[in-house]
């Protein structure tokens, strides 16, 4: 007899709860967006973690000291031998050239005296 009462109670709950929800109003329907089905290409991608290692690493240094006035490449740009990478302010190394020329003239004048 107990089993019959348990099964009857379960049946009432199974039928009664959805009906109770329907008649008490429930919640309002949510707005949804609808779009037409269309064919698109799905791009595959791989998510991975790790570190990047350079195949070749190059250190850039100039033969003269000066202030950079223009940078002609961006990071990760490909450059070849002879490509212009930066432009230096000519004032500082031009002054060094003029000093060297003045020393040469001084030495020539000293040499011509003897």
C-alpha positions as semicolon CSV with decimal commas, in nm:
position;residue;x (nm);y (nm);z (nm)
1;X;0,000;0,000;0,000
2;X;0,286;0,234;0,079
3;X;0,436;0,176;-0,264
4;X;0,111;0,270;-0,435
5;X;0,089;0,593;-0,236
6;X;0,452;0,683;-0,321
7;X;0,396;0,620;-0,694
8;X;0,070;0,817;-0,687
9;X;0,246;1,110;-0,516
10;X;0,525;1,106;-0,774
11;X;0,273;1,096;-1,060
12;X;0,084;1,393;-0,914
13;X;0,411;1,588;-0,884
14;X;0,519;1,500;-1,239
15;X;0,191;1,613;-1,388
16;X;0,102;1,884;-1,137
17;X;0,422;2,091;-1,135
18;X;0,426;2,170;-1,509
19;X;0,052;2,247;-1,503
20;X;0,093;2,468;-1,197
21;X;0,377;2,656;-1,369
22;X;0,167;2,705;-1,682
23;X;-0,137;2,840;-1,500
24;X;0,048;3,068;-1,257
25;X;0,193;3,268;-1,543
26;X;0,559;3,175;-1,531
27;X;0,796;3,433;-1,678
28;X;0,768;3,645;-1,989
29;X;0,912;3,510;-2,309
30;X;1,259;3,639;-2,392
31;X;1,332;3,826;-2,712
32;X;1,553;3,633;-2,951
33;X;1,734;3,734;-3,266
34;X;1,666;3,540;-3,581
35;X;1,900;3,523;-3,878
36;X;1,892;3,344;-4,208
37;X;2,114;3,043;-4,243
38;X;2,408;3,119;-4,469
39;X;2,720;2,940;-4,586
40;X;3,046;3,068;-4,434
41;X;3,398;2,935;-4,421
42;X;3,512;2,852;-4,069
43;X;3,875;2,936;-4,012
44;X;4,064;2,692;-3,798
45;X;4,292;2,826;-3,530
46;X;4,520;2,679;-3,271
47;X;4,557;2,819;-2,922
48;X;4,897;2,739;-2,779
49;X;5,123;2,875;-2,512
50;X;5,499;2,900;-2,514
51;X;5,782;3,131;-2,608
52;X;5,901;3,246;-2,947
53;X;6,265;3,197;-3,039
54;X;6,440;3,390;-3,314
55;X;6,613;3,200;-3,591
56;X;6,857;3,486;-3,620
57;X;6,913;3,781;-3,391
58;X;7,106;4,088;-3,499
59;X;7,234;4,378;-3,291
60;X;7,226;4,717;-3,460
61;X;7,482;4,980;-3,370
62;X;7,604;5,286;-3,550
63;X;7,961;5,383;-3,620
64;X;7,895;5,731;-3,484
65;X;7,710;5,858;-3,180
66;X;7,407;6,074;-3,250
67;X;7,043;6,142;-3,176
68;X;6,785;5,951;-3,384
69;X;6,568;6,190;-3,585
70;X;6,374;5,938;-3,798
71;X;6,293;5,569;-3,767
72;X;6,227;5,413;-4,109
73;X;6,113;5,064;-4,002
74;X;5,866;4,918;-3,754
75;X;5,925;4,630;-3,516
76;X;5,924;4,292;-3,698
77;X;5,973;4,452;-4,044
78;X;6,202;4,265;-4,280
79;X;6,516;4,455;-4,372
80;X;6,797;4,371;-4,610
81;X;7,160;4,472;-4,619
82;X;7,186;4,837;-4,722
83;X;6,829;4,933;-4,622
84;X;6,793;5,264;-4,439
85;X;6,680;5,189;-4,083
86;X;6,729;5,517;-3,893
87;X;6,842;5,872;-3,963
88;X;7,075;6,038;-3,713
89;X;7,092;6,410;-3,640
90;X;7,403;6,519;-3,835
91;X;7,496;6,802;-3,595
92;X;7,688;6,590;-3,346
93;X;7,900;6,392;-3,590
94;X;7,942;6,694;-3,822
95;X;8,105;6,874;-3,528
96;X;8,343;6,579;-3,486
97;X;8,434;6,596;-3,858
98;X;8,500;6,969;-3,832
99;X;8,723;6,915;-3,527
100;X;8,920;6,648;-3,714
101;X;8,961;6,879;-4,016
102;X;9,082;7,161;-3,785
103;X;9,341;6,926;-3,633
104;X;9,464;6,831;-3,979
105;X;9,500;7,199;-4,078
106;X;9,686;7,267;-3,753
107;X;9,924;6,977;-3,812
108;X;9,984;7,087;-4,173
109;X;10,063;7,443;-4,061
110;X;10,294;7,311;-3,787
111;X;10,468;7,083;-4,038
112;X;10,519;7,365;-4,289
113;X;10,686;7,577;-4,020
114;X;10,960;7,322;-3,961
